[in-house]
Amino acid sequence: MRNFLLFAAMALALLLAGQFQSWAYSLTILNLCIISSIMALGVNIQWGYAGIFNVGIMGFAALGGVAAVLTRTEPVAEAWAAGGAGLGVSLLVMLGTIAAVVVLRRKLTGRVRSIATVLTVVIGYFATRHFFDPATDAIESIDPALTGYLGGANLPIVFSWAIGGIFAAGAAWVVGKIALGLRSDYLAIATLGISEIIIAVLKNEDWLARGVKNISGLQGPMPRAIDLQTSDWFLSLCEMLGAQPVPFSGIFVKIGTALMFTIVLVIVMYLSEKALKSPWGRMMRAIRDNRDAAEAMGKDVTKRHLQTFVIGSAVVGIAGAMLITLDLQFTPGAYNPLRFTFLIWVMVIVGGSGNNWGSVLGGFLIWFVWIEAERGGPALMHLVTSGMAEDSGLRNHLIDSAAHLRLFLMGVILLLALRFSPRGLIPEKTGR
C-alpha cells in the first residue's frame, strides 16, 4: 500500500502540472521521467545488484546518442567517397595491430615480450594515423556547414535504442576488462575519466557526428506535429474530440512517444525483476555483500562483475538513445556529469538502492523536482523577499541566485533521504 501511494502521489503531481501549467509541459516531463527511470535502472543493476560504483554514466548515455545519429541520419555519399576507403584501411591496420599484440604476448615471455609489445603498438599507431588523418580531413571538408561527416544508415530511429545498448555494452566490456579489477574508489575515478574521454572524442571528431557543430532536425518515431495538422485523419480526430488541431498535434505526438517509452520501461523493468529474483540475482547480491566469501565458494567475482557492468551500461545506452529520440538533436556539449551522473545516482539512492521499483520512483521524483524547481525557483524567491526593500542587497542576491535553487534542493533531498530513509523510499527486500 505504501508503494502504491508513493506512485499515486507521483501521478497526481504530473496531473496537477498538466492542469495548472500545460498538458504539453506535463507530458514532456513524463517522457523525461521515463528516460531517467531507465537510466536509474541501469545504475541500480550495477550498484544495487553487484556493488559496482560507476560514475561514468554520462559516457554510456552519450554513446546511445551517437547510435541515434548513426541510425537515423542519411549517409553523405560525397564524404564516403572522399574518405571512406581511408577509414576502412585505418580500421584494418588498427585491428591488425591489436591481433599482433595478442599473438606476441602469448608467444613471447619476459623482457622480450614487453619490448615487442611496445614496438608493435608504436608502429601500429603511426601506421593507423597515416591513413586515418587524411581520410578524416577529407570527410570534414565536404560541405562542413551542413554535413562534414559520414552520416548514418537512414533507418527508423527506434532501431537506435537497441544499437545504443550495443554500443554502450561494447564500450563497457572494454572498460570492464581494464578497470573492474580496481578497488571501488579507483574504479569510480577510472569510469569518470573514461566517460570524459568519450565526450572529448565526440566533441572533436567531426567526421563521426559533427562534433560541437551538433546535429538537429532528426525525424522521430512519431509524425511531426506540423505534418499532422494537414492530415485528413488527424483533422477528423480533432473534430470528433472537439480539439484544436494546432495545440492538440503537439500533445498527440508526446502521448505517442510516452506510450513507446513506457513499453521500453516495462520490458526493462520486467527483465530486471526476473534477473533480480533468479539464482543469478541472488549470486550477485551475495558477491555484493561479501566478496571474499563468494570467492571462497568458487564464484568468479571479476567475471560476474563484468557481466553486470555490461548489462547496466547497455540499459543506460538504450536510455541515451531514447533521449535523442525525444530531443531530435544531438549536442555533445550538453553531456555533463551533473545531469547524467549525479542526478541519476540521487535517483537510485533516494528511490532505494537494490530495488528496481525504487529506482523507477526515484527517476520520476527527482526529475520532476529538478524541472519544477527551475520554473518555481524565481517565483519562490520573489515571494520570500516580498517584504524586503526594492534596493535590498540581500533581496537582489536571493533573486539572482534563484536559478541555483534546484541544486540546493537536490542536496537537501539527498541529506533528508540519507538521514531518515537511508535505504530509500522503497527499500530493498531482504530475507528474514
N, C-alpha and C positions, 0 to 999 in steps of 0.2 A: 504493500500500500504506500509506503514511504517513497519508493522509487517511482511508482505511478504518479504520485502527487508532484514529485520534482519535475517529471517530464510534462505533466499537465500545466504546471506553472510556467514552464518554458514556452509551451504552445500558446498559452494565454498572453505572454509578453509579446510574441510575434503578432498575434491577432490585434493587440492594443496598438502596436506600432503601425499596423496597416490601417486601423480605424482612425487614429488621431494624427498620423503623418501622411502616409500614402501606401496603397497596396503594392505599387511597383517597388517602392523602397523596402517594404517588408519582405517581398519575395526575393529581392536582391540579397538581403541579409540572410534569408533562409538558404539560398543557394550557397553562399559563402560559409554558412554554418555547417552545411553538409560536407563541403570540401574539407573544412577544418577538422570535422569529426573523423573523416577518413584518414587524414594525416595523423591525428591523435591515436587512432587505432594502430597505425604503423609503428609509432613510437612505443605504444603500450606492448606490442608484440616483442619489441626488443628489450625494453626496460622491465615491464610488468611480468613477462614470461621468463626472461633469462638474465635480467640484471645488467644488460649492456647499456652503458652510458654513452649514447650517441648524440653529439651536439653538431653534427654535420647535416642536419635535416635540410637546410637551405640548398645544399648542393644537389641532393637527390630530387628535390622538388623542381629545381632548375632543369635537370635532365628530362623530367617529364614535360616541361615547357618546350625544350628542344624537340622532343618527339612530336609534339603538336605541330611545330613549324615544318619539320621534315615530312610529316604525313600530309598536311593539308595544302601547302603552297604548291604552285605549279613549277615544274622543272624549268630552269633557264637554259635553253638549248645552246645559246652562244657561250655561256660560261662553261658548260660541259665540253663544248668543242675546244675552248681555249685552254682549259687546264685539267679536264677530267682524266686524260691519259697520264699526265704527270702525277696527279694524286694517286692514281692506281699503282704506278710504279713505286712511288714512295711508300705506299702501304705494303707492297710486296717486300721491299727492302727491309722495312721495319719488322715484319713477321719473320723474314729470313734471319735477321739479327737475333730475335728472341729465340728462334729454334736453335741457332748456332750456340747461343749461350747455354741453353738447356743441355744440349749434347756435350759441350765441353765440360760442364760441371758434373756430368755423370761419368765421363771417361777419364778425366784428369783428377789429380789429388794434390793437396799441399799448396806450396807457393806457386807452382806452375799453373794450377787451376785459377788462382786469383789473378795472375798476370794475364793469362789468356782471356779471362772474362773481361777485364778492364779494356784490353786492346780491342776485343770484338765489339764491345759497347761503343767505344770511341769511334771506331771505323764505321760502324753501322749508323751512328748518329749523324756524322758528316755526310755519309752517302745518302741517308734519308733526306737531309736538308738540301742536298744538291738537286733533288728532283722536286721536293716539296715547295721550296720558296718561290721558284719561277712559276710553278703551277698556281699557287695562291695569288701571286701578284697579277697574273693574267686574269684570273677569275674576278678579283676585286676591281679590275679596271673596266669591266663590262657594265656600262651604264650605272656607275656607283650611286647616283642619286635615287634610282628606283630599284635596282637589283644589287649587283656586285656580289652575288652569292650563287650557290649551285641550285637553290630551290629544293622542292620536295617531290613527293610521289603523286600529289594531286588526288589523294584518297579522302573519303569522308573522315571528318575529324574524330569521330567516335573510335576509329581504329587506333588513334594515338593514345587512348587510355591504356590499352594492352601494351603498345610499343613503349610508352613511358615507363610502365612497370618493368619491361625487359631491360631498357636502358639503365634504370636505377639498380636493378638486380645485378646486371653485369658489372657496373661500377662498384657496387657493394661487395661483390665477390673478390675483386682485385684489392679493394681497401681492406677487406677482412683477412685475406691471406697475409697481408703485410702487418696489420695493426692489432688484430684480435688477441695476439699473444701478450699485448701490453697490459699493465695494470690499469684499473678503471680511470684514474686521473690522467694518465698518459694517453689512454685511448680517447678521452674527451678532447685533449689538445690535438691529437692526430686527426680525428674526424673533422674538427673545426677547421684545421689548416687545409685539409683536402677539399672541403667544401668551398673555401675561399679560392683555391686553385681552380676549381671547376668554374666558378663565377668569373674569375680573371680570364680564363680561356674563352668563355662565351662573349665577354666584352671586347676582346682584342682580335679574335679570329673572325673577321668579317665574312670570309668565304663560306663559313658554316651557317650562320644565321644573322648576318648583317651587323653583328656586334652592337655597339651603342647607337647605331642608326635605327634600331628597332624595326619590328615588322608589325604592321597594323592591317586592319581590313580583312582579317581571316573570316571565312564562312563557317558558322557554327552548325550544329546538327539540326537546328530549327530554322524555318524560313525567316528571312529578315522581316522586321515589323513593317517596313515601308512596302515590301512586296505583298504582305498580307492585306494591306489596305486597298489593293487593287484586285484582289482575288474574289471572284464571284461567290465561292462557297463561304469565305470568311465574312463577306458583307451580308450574306444570308443569315449566318450565325449571329452576327451583331444585331440584325433586325429582329431575329427571334428572341434574343435576350434583352433587347431594348438598350444596347450599349453603343457608345460612340466608337467608330472604327479606329480613330487615331489613338486615343489612350488605351483602348482595350487590346490593340495589337501588341503593344509592349508587354502588357500583363499576360497575354496568351503565350508569348514566347517564353517568358520567365516561368510560367506554370509548366509548360512542356519540358523546359530544361530541368526544373526541380523534380519532375517525375523521373526523368532519366537518371539524374544524380541519386535519387532515392533508391532506384533499382540497384545501382552500384553499391551504395551504402549497405543495403540489405544483404547483398551477396557477400561483401567483405565481412560484414558482421556475422553472418551465418557460418562462414568458413572459419572465422576467428574463434567463435564459440565451440565449433566442433573440434578444432585443434586444441583449444584450452582444456577441454574435458576428455580428450583422448589420452592414451598412455604416453604419447609423445609430450603432451602438455604437462602431465604430471612429472615426467622426467625433467623437463626444462625448469619447472619450479623447484624441483629437488636440487638441480645444479645451481639455481639462483640462491637458494637458501644455504647450501653447504657444498661448495665446490669440491673441497677435499674429500668429503665423504662420497660424493658422486664418482670422483676419480678412483677412490678405493674400491668402489663397486664395479669398476671396469668400464665406466662411461667415458667416451672420447669427448671431453668438455669443449675443446677447441673446435672440433668438427660440428658439434651441436650449436655452439655459439655462432659459427659461420652460417649455418642453416637459418637460424633466427634472424641474424643480421641481414641476410639477403632477402628473406621474406618481408620483414618490416620495411626495408628500403624500397622494395617493389611496390608496396602499398602506398608509400609516400610518393613514389614516382607516378602512380596512377592519379593520385590527387593533384599532383603538379600539372599533369596534362589536362585534367578537368578544369583547373583554374584558367588555363589559356582558352579552353572552350567557352568559359563564361566571359572572360575579358575580351577575347577575339583580337588580342595583340600580345606580342612577346617583347618584353622590356627587361633585358638583363640587369640594368641598373636598379630595378625595383626589388631585386632579391637582396634582403638584408637579414642579419641574424635576429633582430628584434621580432620581425614579423614571422619568419619561417623557422625559428628555433626556439627563442624564449617563450613566445606565446603558446606554441604547441606543447612545450614542457609544462607550462602553467595549466593548460587544459588537462593534461594527464594527471598532474598532481592534485588539482582541485577536484576533478571528477572522480578519481580513485584509481591509483596505480594497481595493475593486475586484474582489473575488472573492465571488460570491454564496454559494458553499459555505462560505466562511469566515465570512460574516455569519450563516448558519444555525448553524454550530458555535458561534460567539461568543454567539448568543442562548441556546442551550441551556446552555453552560458558565457564563456569568456569572449567569444567573438561578438556576441550580442552586446555585452557591456563595452567592449572595445569600440564598436561602431557608435553606439548611442552616446558614449562619453564624449566623442568628438563633436557631436551635434549639441549635446546638452551642456557641455562644459562652459561655453561662453554665457549661456543663459543663467546657469547656476551662479557663476561669478558675479554677474550683474545683480542677481538677487541678493547674494551675500553682502555685496558692497553698496547696496541701495541706500543705506543710511549714512554713508561717508560723504564727505565733501567732494565736489567735482574735481578739484585740484589736488586731492589727496594723493601723495606718492604711493602709499600702500594700496589704495584702490586701483590706480593705474597699473601697478605691478601685478596685482592679482588678476586683473582683466587680461593683461598681456600674457600671463602665464596660463591662461585657461586651456590653451592647446595641449599643455603637458598634463592636464588633469587625468587623462586616461592612463598615463604611465604611473601616476600616483595611485590610482585605483587598482591597477594590476598588482602593485606591491602590497597594498592593504588587503586585497582579496587573498593573495598568497600567504601573507602573515596570519590572517584570521583562520585560513584553512589549516595551516600547519599547527596553529595553537589549539583550535577547538575540534578539528576533524583531521588529524594527521594522516589518516588512511583514506581521505577523500569523502566526497558526498555519498558515493556508492562504494563502500569498501570491498576489497577482495574477499571472496568467500573462502574460509579456511575450514579444515576438518576439525571435528570436536576432539 
